[in-house]
């Protein structure tokens, strides 16, 4: 990948965070391109789906947290560094979690309105189930099981029709 293309690709997730925060997950990709200062087709070339972009945003935020830890550790002892992170009151995964839950909520609401899933299910419930599935798939030899778990979960949410 050319250096300029790589730089443009790296700008998009950061811009997406700002645009998603201001406009929600339904924000137009053109707005994200504009915020990133790249051509309107650049986000599509690098992230062919909205889900791919949301995943990149999440990975970018996690990488920023990872990259910040050594500098904090260099300035203070390990226990003080950990206390400093905890004392901020912030949740380093909060924004990504909210992006994911907003996407899940919009789909959950649509399914509930269509009568295809139970109405007592929340986006937080589904997010927790997905987190469990993700943890399961991380284990060696569990890929097959992890691939079956989303269907099993969705079957459990479905409204049974006679």
Contact map, one row per residue, 1 for C-alpha under 8 A:
111011000000000000000000000000000000000000000000000000000000000000000000000000000000000000000000000000000000000000000000000000000000000000000000000000000000000000
111111000000000000000000000000000000000000000000000000000000000000000000000000000000000000000000000000000000000000000000000000000000000000000000000000000000000000
111111100000000000000000000000000000000000000000000000000000000000000000000000000000000000000000000000000000000000000000000000000000000000000000000000000000000000
011111110000000000000000000000000000000000000000000000000000000000000000000000000000000000000000000000000000000000000000000000000000000000000000000000000000000000
111111111000000000000000000000000000000000000000000000000000000000000000000000000000000000000000000000000000000000000000000000000000000000000000000000000000000000
111111111100000000000000000000000000000000000000000000000000000000000000000000000000000000000000000000000000000000000000000000000000000000000000000000000000000000
001111111110000000000000000000000000000000000000000000000000000000000000000000000000000000000000000000000000000000000000000000000000000000000000000000000000000000
000111111111000000000000000000000001010001000000000000000000000000000000000000000000000000000000000000000000000000000000000000000000000000000000000000000000000000
000011111111100000000000000000000000000001100100000000000000000000000000000000000000000000000000000000000000000000000000000000000000000000000000000000000000000000
000001111111110000000000000000000000000000000000000000000000000000000000000000000000000000000000000000000000000000000000000000000000000000000000000000000000000000
000000111111111000000000000000000001000000000000000000000000000000000000000000000000000000000000000000000000000000000000000000000000000000000000000000000000000000
000000011111111100000000000000011001000000100000000000000000000000000000000000000000000000000000000000000000000000000000000000000000000000000000000000000000000000
000000001111111110000000000000000000000000000000000011011001000000000000000000000000000000000000000000000000000000000000000000000000000000000000000000000000000000
000000000111111111000000000000000001000000000000000000001001000000000000000000000000000000000000000000000000000000000000000000000000000000000000000000000000000000
000000000011111111100000000000011011000000000000000000000000000000000000000000000000000000000000000000000000000000000000000000000000000000000000000000000000000000
000000000001111111110000000000010011000000000000000010001000000000000000000000000000000000000000000000000000000000000000000000000000000000000000000000000000000000
000000000000111111111000000000000000000000000000000000001000000000000000000000000000000000000000000000000000000000000000000000000000000000000000000000000000000000
000000000000011111111100000000000000000000000000000000000000000000000000000000000000000000000000000000000000000000000000000000000000000000000000000000000000000000
000000000000001111111111001000110010000000000000000000000000000000000000000000000000000000000000000000000000000000000000000000000000000000000000000000000000000000
000000000000000111111111111000000000000000000000000000000000000000000000000000000000000000000000001000000000000000000000000000000000000000000000000000000000000000
000000000000000011111111100000000000000000000000000000000000000000000000000000000000000000000000000000000000000000000000000000000000000000000000000000000000000000
000000000000000001111111000000000000000000000000000000000000000000000000000000000000000000000000000000000000000000000000000000000000000000000000000000000000000000
000000000000000000111111111000000000000000000000000000000000000000000000000000000000000000000000000000000000000000000000000000000000000000000000000000000000000000
000000000000000000111111111000000000000000000000000000000000000000000000000000000000000000000000000000000000000000000000000000000000000000000000000000000000000000
000000000000000000011011111000000000000000000000000000000000000000000000000000000000000000000000001001100000000000000000000000000000000000000000000000000000000000
000000000000000000010011111100000000000000000000000000000000000000000000000000000000000000000000000000000000000000000000000000000000000000000000000000000000000000
000000000000000000110011111110110000000000000000000000000000000000000000000000000000000000000000000000000000000000000000000000000000000000000000000000000000000000
000000000000000000000000011111110000000000000000000000000000000000000000000000000000000000000000000000000000000000000000000000000000000000000000000000000000000000
000000000000000000000000001111111000000100110000000000000000000000000000000000000000000000000000000000000000000000000000000000000000000000000000000000000000000000
000000000000000000000000000111111100000110000000000000000000000000000000000000000000000000000000000000000000000000000000000000000000000000000000000000000000000000
000000000000000000100000001111111110000000000000000000000000000000000000000000000000000000000000000000000000000000000000000000000000000000000000000000000000000000
000000000001001100100000001111111111000000100000000000000000000000000000000000000000000000000000000000000000000000000000000000000000000000000000000000000000000000
000000000001001000000000000011111111111111100000000000000000000000000000000000000000000000000000000000000000000000000000000000000000000000000000000000000000000000
000000000000000000000000000001111111111100000000000000000000000000000000000000000000000000000000000000000000000000000000000000000000000000000000000000000000000000
000000000000001100100000000000111111110000000000000000000000000000000000000000000000000000000000000000000000000000000000000000000000000000000000000000000000000000
000000010011011100000000000000011111110000000000000000000000000000000000000000000000000000000000000000000000000000000000000000000000000000000000000000000000000000
000000000000000000000000000000001111111000000000000000000000000000000000000000000000000000000000000000000000000000000000000000000000000000000000000000000000000000
000000010000000000000000000000001111111101000000000000000000000000000000000000000000000000000000000000000000000000000000000000000000000000000000000000000000000000
000000000000000000000000000000001100111111000000000000000000000000000000000000000000000000000000000000000000000000000000000000000000000000000000000000000000000000
000000000000000000000000000011001100011111100000000000000000000000000000000000000000000000000000000000000000000000000000000000000000000000000000000000000000000000
000000000000000000000000000001001000001111111000000000000000000000000000000000000000000000000000000000000000000000000000000000000000000000000000000000000000000000
000000011000000000000000000000001000011111111100000000000000000000000000000000000000000000000000000000000000000000000000000000000000000000000000000000000000000000
000000001001000000000000000010011000000111111111000000000000000000000000000000000000000000000000000000000000000000000000000000000000000000000000000000000000000000
000000000000000000000000000010000000000011111111100000000000000000000000000000000000000000000000000000000000000000000000000000000000000000000000000000000000000000
000000000000000000000000000000000000000011111111000000000000000000000000000000000000000000000000000000000000000000000000000000000000000000000000000000000000000000
000000001000000000000000000000000000000001111111000000000000000000000000000000000000000000000000000000000000000000000000000000000000000000000000000000000000000000
000000000000000000000000000000000000000000111111110110000000000000000000000000000000000000000000000000000000000000000000000000000000000000000000000000000000000000
000000000000000000000000000000000000000000111111110110000000000000000000000000000000000000000000000000000000000000000000000000000000000000000000000000000000000000
000000000000000000000000000000000000000000010011111110000000000000000000000000000000000000000000000000000000000000000000000000000000000000000000000000000000000000
000000000000000000000000000000000000000000000011111111000000000000000000000000000000000000000000000000000000000000000000000000000000000000000000000000000000000000
000000000000000000000000000000000000000000000000111111100000000000000000000000000000000000000000000000000000000000000000000000000000000000000000000000000000000000
000000000000000000000000000000000000000000000011111111110000000000000000000000000000000000000000000000000000000000000000000000000000000000000000000000000000000000
000000000000100100000000000000000000000000000011111111111000000000000000000000000000000000000000000000000000000000000000000000000000000000000000000000000000000000
000000000000100000000000000000000000000000000000011111111100000000000000000000000000000000000000001100000000000000000000000000000000000000000000000000000000000000
000000000000000000000000000000000000000000000000001111111110000000000000000000000000000000000000000000000000000000000000000000000000000000000000000000000000000000
000000000000100000000000000000000000000000000000000111111111000000000000000000000000000000000000000000000000000000000000000000000000000000000000000000000000000000
000000000000110110000000000000000000000000000000000011111111100000000000000000000000000000000001000000000000000000000000000000000000000000000000000000000000000000
000000000000000000000000000000000000000000000000000001111111110000000000000000000000000000000001000000000000000000000000000000000000000000000000000000000000000000
000000000000000000000000000000000000000000000000000000111111111000000000000000000000000000000000000000000000000000000000000000000000000000000000000000000000000000
000000000000110000000000000000000000000000000000000000011111111100000000000000000000000000000000000000000000000000000000000000000000000000000000000000000000000000
000000000000000000000000000000000000000000000000000000001111111110000000000000000000000000011001000000000000000000000000000000000000000000000000000000000000000000
000000000000000000000000000000000000000000000000000000000111111111000000000000000000000000011000000000000000000000000000000000000000000000000000000000000000000000
000000000000000000000000000000000000000000000000000000000011111111100000000000000000000000000000000000000000000000000000000000000000000000000000000000000000000000
000000000000000000000000000000000000000000000000000000000001111111110000000000000000000000000000000000000000000000000000000000000000000000000000000000000000000000
000000000000000000000000000000000000000000000000000000000000111111111000000000000000000000010000000000000000000000000000000000000000000000000000000000000000000000
000000000000000000000000000000000000000000000000000000000000011111111100000000000000000000000000000000000000000000000000000000000000000000000000000000000000000000
000000000000000000000000000000000000000000000000000000000000001111111110000000000000000000000000000000000000000000000000000000000000000000000000000000000000000000
000000000000000000000000000000000000000000000000000000000000000111111111000000000000000000000000000000000000000000000000000000000000000000000000000000000000000000
000000000000000000000000000000000000000000000000000000000000000011111111100000000000000000000000000000000000000000000000000000000000000000000000000000000000000000
000000000000000000000000000000000000000000000000000000000000000001111111110000000000000000000000000000000000000000000000000000000000000000000000000000000000000000
000000000000000000000000000000000000000000000000000000000000000000111111111000000000000000000000000000000000000000000000000000000000000000000000000000000000000000
000000000000000000000000000000000000000000000000000000000000000000011111111100001000000000000000000000000000000000000000000000000000000000000000000000000000000000
000000000000000000000000000000000000000000000000000000000000000000001111111111001000000000000000000000000000000000000000000000000000000000000000000000000000000000
000000000000000000000000000000000000000000000000000000000000000000000111111110000000000000000000000000000000000000000000000000000000000000000000000000000000000000
000000000000000000000000000000000000000000000000000000000000000000000011111110000000000000000000000000000000000000000000000000000000000000000000000000000000000000
000000000000000000000000000000000000000000000000000000000000000000000001111111011000000000000000000000000000000000000000000000000000000000000000000000000000000000
000000000000000000000000000000000000000000000000000000000000000000000000111111111000000000000000000000000000000000000000000000000000000000000000000000000000000000
000000000000000000000000000000000000000000000000000000000000000000000000100111111100000000000000000000000000000000000000000000000000000000000000000000000000000000
000000000000000000000000000000000000000000000000000000000000000000000000000011111110000000000000000000000000000000000000000000000000000000000000000000000000000000
000000000000000000000000000000000000000000000000000000000000000000000000000111111111000000000000000000000000000000000000000000000000000000000000000000000000000000
000000000000000000000000000000000000000000000000000000000000000000000001100111111111100000000000000000000000000000000000000000000000000000000000000000000000000000
000000000000000000000000000000000000000000000000000000000000000000000000000001111111110000000000000000000000000000000000000000000000000000000000000000000000000000
000000000000000000000000000000000000000000000000000000000000000000000000000000111111111000000000000000000000000000000000000000000000000000000000000000000000000000
000000000000000000000000000000000000000000000000000000000000000000000000000000011111111100000000000000000000000000000000000000000000000000000000000000000000000000
000000000000000000000000000000000000000000000000000000000000000000000000000000001111111111000000000000000000000000000000000000000000000000000000000000000000000000
000000000000000000000000000000000000000000000000000000000000000000000000000000000111111111000000000000000000000000000000000000000000000000000000000000000000000000
000000000000000000000000000000000000000000000000000000000000000000000000000000000011111111000000000000000000000000000000000000000000000000000000000000000000000000
000000000000000000000000000000000000000000000000000000000000000000000000000000000001111111000000000000000000000000000000000000000000000000000000000000000000000000
000000000000000000000000000000000000000000000000000000000000000000000000000000000000111111100000000000000000000000000000000000000000000000000000000000000000000000
000000000000000000000000000000000000000000000000000000000000000000000000000000000000111111110100000000000000000000000000000000000000000000000000000000000000000000
000000000000000000000000000000000000000000000000000000000000000000000000000000000000000011111110000000000000000000000000000000000000000000000000000000000000000000
000000000000000000000000000000000000000000000000000000000000110010000000000000000000000001111110000000000000000000000000000000000000000000000000000000000000000000
000000000000000000000000000000000000000000000000000000000000110000000000000000000000000000111111100000000000000000000000000000000000000000000000000000000000000000
000000000000000000000000000000000000000000000000000000000000000000000000000000000000000001111111110000000000000000000000000000000000000000000000000000000000000000
000000000000000000000000000000000000000000000000000000000000000000000000000000000000000000111111111000000000000000000000000000000000000000000000000000000000000000
000000000000000000000000000000000000000000000000000000001100100000000000000000000000000000001111111100000000000000000000000000000000000000000000000000000000000000
000000000000000000000000000000000000000000000000000000000000000000000000000000000000000000001111111110000000000000000000000000000000000000000000000000000000000000
000000000000000000000000000000000000000000000000000000000000000000000000000000000000000000000111111111000000000000000000000000000000000000000000000000000000000000
000000000000000000010000100000000000000000000000000001000000000000000000000000000000000000000011111111100000000000000000000000000000000000000000000000000000000000
000000000000000000000000000000000000000000000000000001000000000000000000000000000000000000000001111111110000000000000000000000100000000000000000000000000000000000
000000000000000000000000000000000000000000000000000000000000000000000000000000000000000000000000111111111000000000000000001100100000000000000000000000000000000000
000000000000000000000000100000000000000000000000000000000000000000000000000000000000000000000000011111111100000000000000001000000000000000000000000000000000000000
000000000000000000000000100000000000000000000000000000000000000000000000000000000000000000000000001111111110000000000000000000000000000000000000000000000000000000
000000000000000000000000000000000000000000000000000000000000000000000000000000000000000000000000000111111111000000000000001001100000000000000000000000000000000000
000000000000000000000000000000000000000000000000000000000000000000000000000000000000000000000000000011111111100000000000011000000000000000000000000000000000000000
000000000000000000000000000000000000000000000000000000000000000000000000000000000000000000000000000001111111110000000000000000000000000000000000000000000000000000
000000000000000000000000000000000000000000000000000000000000000000000000000000000000000000000000000000111111111000000000000000000000000000000000000000000000000000
000000000000000000000000000000000000000000000000000000000000000000000000000000000000000000000000000000011111111100001000111000000000000000000000000000000000000000
000000000000000000000000000000000000000000000000000000000000000000000000000000000000000000000000000000001111111110000000000000000000000000000000000000000000000000
000000000000000000000000000000000000000000000000000000000000000000000000000000000000000000000000000000000111111111000000000000000000000000000000000000000000000000
000000000000000000000000000000000000000000000000000000000000000000000000000000000000000000000000000000000011111111111000000000000000000000000000000000000000000000
000000000000000000000000000000000000000000000000000000000000000000000000000000000000000000000000000000000001111111111110000000000000000000000000000000000000000000
000000000000000000000000000000000000000000000000000000000000000000000000000000000000000000000000000000000000111111110000000000000000000000000000000000000000000000
000000000000000000000000000000000000000000000000000000000000000000000000000000000000000000000000000000000000011111111000000000000000000000000000000000000000000000
000000000000000000000000000000000000000000000000000000000000000000000000000000000000000000000000000000000000001111111100000000000000000000000000000000000000001000
000000000000000000000000000000000000000000000000000000000000000000000000000000000000000000000000000000000000001111111100000000000000000000000000000000000000011000
000000000000000000000000000000000000000000000000000000000000000000000000000000000000000000000000000000000001001101111110000000000000000000000000000000000000111000
000000000000000000000000000000000000000000000000000000000000000000000000000000000000000000000000000000000000000100111111100000000000000000000000000000000000111000
000000000000000000000000000000000000000000000000000000000000000000000000000000000000000000000000000000000000000100001111100000000000000000000000000000000000000000
000000000000000000000000000000000000000000000000000000000000000000000000000000000000000000000000000000000000000000000111110000000000000000000000000000000000000000
000000000000000000000000000000000000000000000000000000000000000000000000000000000000000000000000000000000001000000000111111011000000000000000000000000000000100000
000000000000000000000000000000000000000000000000000000000000000000000000000000000000000000000000000000001001000000000001111111000000000000000000000000000000000000
000000000000000000000000000000000000000000000000000000000000000000000000000000000000000000000000000011011001000000000000111111100000000000000000000000000000000000
000000000000000000000000000000000000000000000000000000000000000000000000000000000000000000000000000010000000000000000000011111110000000000000000000000000000000000
000000000000000000000000000000000000000000000000000000000000000000000000000000000000000000000000000000000000000000000000111111111000000000000000000000000000000000
000000000000000000000000000000000000000000000000000000000000000000000000000000000000000000000000000000010000000000000000111111111100000000000000000000000000000000
000000000000000000000000000000000000000000000000000000000000000000000000000000000000000000000000000110010000000000000000001111111110000000000000000000000000000000
000000000000000000000000000000000000000000000000000000000000000000000000000000000000000000000000000000000000000000000000000111111111000000000000000000000000000000
000000000000000000000000000000000000000000000000000000000000000000000000000000000000000000000000000000000000000000000000000011111111100000000000000000001000000000
000000000000000000000000000000000000000000000000000000000000000000000000000000000000000000000000000000000000000000000000000001111111110000000000000001000000000000
000000000000000000000000000000000000000000000000000000000000000000000000000000000000000000000000000000000000000000000000000000111111111000000000000000000000000000
000000000000000000000000000000000000000000000000000000000000000000000000000000000000000000000000000000000000000000000000000000011111111100000000000000000000000000
000000000000000000000000000000000000000000000000000000000000000000000000000000000000000000000000000000000000000000000000000000001111111110000000010011000000000000
000000000000000000000000000000000000000000000000000000000000000000000000000000000000000000000000000000000000000000000000000000000111111111000000010000000000000000
000000000000000000000000000000000000000000000000000000000000000000000000000000000000000000000000000000000000000000000000000000000011111111100000000000000000000000
000000000000000000000000000000000000000000000000000000000000000000000000000000000000000000000000000000000000000000000000000000000001111111100110110000000000000000
000000000000000000000000000000000000000000000000000000000000000000000000000000000000000000000000000000000000000000000000000000000000111111110110111000000000000000
000000000000000000000000000000000000000000000000000000000000000000000000000000000000000000000000000000000000000000000000000000000000011111110110000000000000000000
000000000000000000000000000000000000000000000000000000000000000000000000000000000000000000000000000000000000000000000000000000000000001111111110000000000000000000
000000000000000000000000000000000000000000000000000000000000000000000000000000000000000000000000000000000000000000000000000000000000000011111110000000000000000000
000000000000000000000000000000000000000000000000000000000000000000000000000000000000000000000000000000000000000000000000000000000000000000111111000000000000000000
000000000000000000000000000000000000000000000000000000000000000000000000000000000000000000000000000000000000000000000000000000000000000111111111110000000000000000
000000000000000000000000000000000000000000000000000000000000000000000000000000000000000000000000000000000000000000000000000000000000000111111111111000000000000000
000000000000000000000000000000000000000000000000000000000000000000000000000000000000000000000000000000000000000000000000000000000000000000001111111100000000000000
000000000000000000000000000000000000000000000000000000000000000000000000000000000000000000000000000000000000000000000000000000000000000110000111111110000000000000
000000000000000000000000000000000000000000000000000000000000000000000000000000000000000000000000000000000000000000000000000000000000110110000111111111000000000000
000000000000000000000000000000000000000000000000000000000000000000000000000000000000000000000000000000000000000000000000000000000000000010000011111111000000000000
000000000000000000000000000000000000000000000000000000000000000000000000000000000000000000000000000000000000000000000000000000000000000000000001111111110000000000
000000000000000000000000000000000000000000000000000000000000000000000000000000000000000000000000000000000000000000000000000000000000100000000000111111111000000000
000000000000000000000000000000000000000000000000000000000000000000000000000000000000000000000000000000000000000000000000000000000100100000000000011111111100000000
000000000000000000000000000000000000000000000000000000000000000000000000000000000000000000000000000000000000000000000000000000000000000000000000000111111110000000
000000000000000000000000000000000000000000000000000000000000000000000000000000000000000000000000000000000000000000000000000000000000000000000000000111111111000000
000000000000000000000000000000000000000000000000000000000000000000000000000000000000000000000000000000000000000000000000000000001000000000000000000011111111100000
000000000000000000000000000000000000000000000000000000000000000000000000000000000000000000000000000000000000000000000000000000000000000000000000000001111111110000
000000000000000000000000000000000000000000000000000000000000000000000000000000000000000000000000000000000000000000000000000000000000000000000000000000111111110000
000000000000000000000000000000000000000000000000000000000000000000000000000000000000000000000000000000000000000000000000000000000000000000000000000000011111110000
000000000000000000000000000000000000000000000000000000000000000000000000000000000000000000000000000000000000000000001100100000000000000000000000000000001111111000
000000000000000000000000000000000000000000000000000000000000000000000000000000000000000000000000000000000000000000011100000000000000000000000000000000000111111100
000000000000000000000000000000000000000000000000000000000000000000000000000000000000000000000000000000000000000000111100000000000000000000000000000000000000111110
000000000000000000000000000000000000000000000000000000000000000000000000000000000000000000000000000000000000000000000000000000000000000000000000000000000000011111
000000000000000000000000000000000000000000000000000000000000000000000000000000000000000000000000000000000000000000000000000000000000000000000000000000000000001111
000000000000000000000000000000000000000000000000000000000000000000000000000000000000000000000000000000000000000000000000000000000000000000000000000000000000000111
